Amino acid sequence: MNYKVNVKLALVFIFGVAMGFLESIVVVYLRQLYYPYDFKVHLVIPSHMVQIEMFREIMTIVMLVIVATLAGEDKFRRFYYFIYLFGIWDIFYYVGLKMLLNWPSSILTWDILFLVPTEWFGPVLAPVIVSLTFIFYGVIMILKKENFDFVQMLIGLCGGVIIFATFVTANSTTLNYDWYMFALGEGLLLFSMIEKFALARKKPKKII
């Protein structure tokens, strides 16, 4: 059984890497079209093209969901495979951009992260930290065959909402990002994982 899970994790990893590089290649084309001389954080493109880009991003998420659904044996495993795959895809997207464009120049370089349901901005380091957390979280929960409990889900959800808020409220003009709120959200994500394992250890063992 562990062998099958390891093979799945490896195949999903390869898919995530491929999708990350594919996404970076698409962005290379977009930057060449709209910023042939110098890339800017802001998207200054026609509104109908913004809508097309939003649709592309939604379809990307649909692809991740489908692969995670095929990989996971139940609803919990599907979610864990999704966050694992999402993290791989996001990190290798930036790896691809670094290889192809030598961008970002540093981990604190700002980027437009997403367009749905509104624009997300922030330093590259922030989504990379979240993606690493997703990968670590997903792998451990898949291998340990753990399920969500209500408290864990609530804590993790609060952390995710806080991080989302830092992205959509970030000021890309003044490059002002709320690292304190991000740290709080990331801390809640990590705490939800720690809380899960702490409860698992406290469960009394069955006496035969």
C-alpha positions in Angstrom: 0.0 0.0 0.0 2.8 2.4 0.9 4.4 1.6 -2.5 1.2 2.6 -4.3 1.0 5.9 -2.3 4.6 6.7 -3.0 4.1 6.1 -6.8 1.0 8.4 -6.7 3.0 11.1 -4.9 5.8 10.8 -7.4 3.4 11.0 -10.4 1.5 13.9 -9.0 4.8 15.6 -8.3 5.9 15.2 -11.9 2.5 16.5 -13.1 2.8 19.5 -10.8 6.4 20.3 -12.1 5.2 20.0 -15.7 2.2 22.3 -15.0 4.4 24.8 -13.3 6.8 25.0 -16.2 3.9 25.2 -18.7 2.4 28.1 -16.7 5.8 29.9 -16.7 6.0 29.5 -20.5 2.6 31.0 -20.9 3.6 34.0 -18.8 6.8 34.4 -20.9 4.5 34.8 -23.9 2.2 37.2 -22.1 5.1 39.4 -20.9 6.5 39.5 -24.4 3.1 40.6 -25.8 2.3 43.3 -23.2 5.8 44.2 -21.7 8.3 43.7 -24.5 10.8 46.2 -22.9 10.2 46.0 -19.2 7.9 44.0 -17.0 5.6 45.8 -14.5 3.6 44.3 -11.7 0.3 45.9 -12.9 -1.6 44.3 -15.8 -2.2 47.1 -18.3 -4.1 45.0 -20.9 -7.6 45.3 -22.4 -10.5 44.3 -20.1 -11.5 41.5 -22.4 -8.0 40.0 -22.2 -8.2 40.2 -18.4 -11.3 38.1 -18.5 -9.6 35.5 -20.7 -6.7 35.4 -18.3 -9.1 34.9 -15.4 -10.7 32.0 -17.3 -7.3 30.5 -17.9 -6.5 30.6 -14.2 -9.9 29.0 -13.3 -9.2 26.2 -15.8 -5.8 25.7 -14.2 -7.4 25.1 -10.8 -9.9 22.8 -12.4 -7.0 20.7 -13.8 -5.4 20.5 -10.3 -8.8 19.5 -8.8 -9.3 16.7 -11.3 -5.8 15.2 -10.9 -6.2 15.4 -7.1 -9.6 13.7 -7.4 -8.2 10.9 -9.4 -5.3 10.4 -7.0 -7.2 10.5 -3.7 -9.1 7.5 -2.4 -11.6 9.6 -0.4 -12.5 13.3 0.1 -9.8 13.9 2.7 -7.0 12.4 0.5 -8.3 14.3 -2.5 -8.0 17.6 -0.6 -4.5 16.7 0.6 -3.4 15.7 -2.9 -4.8 19.1 -4.1 -2.8 21.2 -1.7 0.3 19.1 -2.3 -0.1 19.5 -6.1 -1.0 23.2 -5.8 2.2 23.8 -3.8 4.4 22.0 -6.4 2.8 23.8 -9.3 3.2 27.2 -7.7 6.9 26.8 -6.8 7.9 25.4 -10.1 6.1 28.2 -11.8 8.6 30.5 -10.3 11.5 28.1 -10.9 10.5 28.2 -14.6 10.4 32.0 -14.7 13.8 32.2 -13.0 15.3 29.8 -15.6 13.6 31.4 -18.6 13.7 35.1 -17.7 16.0 35.3 -14.7 13.0 36.6 -12.8 12.2 37.3 -10.0 15.5 39.1 -9.2 15.0 38.3 -5.5 12.5 36.4 -3.3 11.1 39.8 -2.2 10.2 40.9 -5.7 6.6 41.7 -6.1 4.2 39.8 -8.4 0.6 39.7 -9.3 -0.3 36.3 -7.9 -3.9 35.7 -9.1 -6.8 37.5 -10.6 -9.8 35.5 -9.3 -12.0 36.8 -7.8 -9.9 40.0 -7.7 -6.2 40.9 -8.0 -3.8 39.3 -5.6 -0.4 41.0 -5.0 2.6 40.3 -2.8 6.3 39.5 -2.6 7.2 36.2 -4.2 8.4 34.9 -0.9 4.9 34.9 0.6 3.2 32.4 -1.9 6.4 30.3 -1.9 6.2 29.9 1.9 2.5 28.9 1.7 3.3 26.5 -1.1 6.0 24.8 0.9 3.6 24.5 3.8 1.0 22.9 1.5 3.5 20.4 0.2 4.7 19.4 3.7 1.2 19.3 5.0 -0.2 17.3 2.1 2.6 14.7 2.1 2.4 14.1 5.9 -1.4 13.8 6.0 -1.4 11.4 3.0 1.3 9.2 4.4 -0.2 9.1 7.9 -3.7 8.6 6.5 -5.1 11.2 8.8 -8.5 12.8 8.4 -9.7 16.3 9.3 -11.4 17.1 12.5 -13.5 20.2 13.1 -11.0 22.1 15.2 -8.2 21.5 12.7 -10.4 22.6 9.8 -11.5 25.8 11.6 -8.0 26.8 12.5 -6.6 26.1 9.1 -9.4 27.9 7.4 -8.9 31.0 9.6 -5.2 30.9 8.6 -6.0 30.7 5.0 -8.5 33.5 5.1 -6.0 35.8 6.8 -3.3 35.0 4.2 -5.8 35.6 1.4 -6.7 39.0 3.0 -3.0 40.0 3.0 -2.8 39.3 -0.8 -5.9 41.1 -1.9 -5.3 44.2 0.4 -1.6 44.5 -0.5 -0.6 47.8 -2.0 1.4 47.1 -5.1 2.0 50.8 -5.7 3.7 51.5 -2.4 4.9 47.8 -2.2 3.4 47.7 1.3 2.8 44.1 2.4 1.5 43.1 5.9 4.0 40.5 7.0 2.7 40.5 10.5 -0.8 39.4 9.4 0.8 36.9 7.0 2.9 35.4 9.9 -0.4 35.1 11.9 -2.1 33.2 9.0 0.9 31.0 8.4 1.2 30.3 12.1 -2.5 29.2 12.2 -1.9 26.8 9.2 1.1 25.3 11.0 -0.8 25.1 14.3 -3.7 23.3 12.7 -1.3 20.6 11.6 0.4 20.4 15.0 -2.9 20.3 16.8 -4.0 17.4 14.6 -1.0 15.3 15.6 -1.2 16.3 19.2 -4.7 15.0 19.4 -3.8 11.8 17.7 -1.1 11.1 20.3 -3.5 11.8 23.1 -6.0 9.2 21.9 -5.9 6.2 24.3 -4.7 3.0 22.8 -7.1 0.1 22.7 -6.5 -2.6 25.2 -6.9 -6.1 23.8 
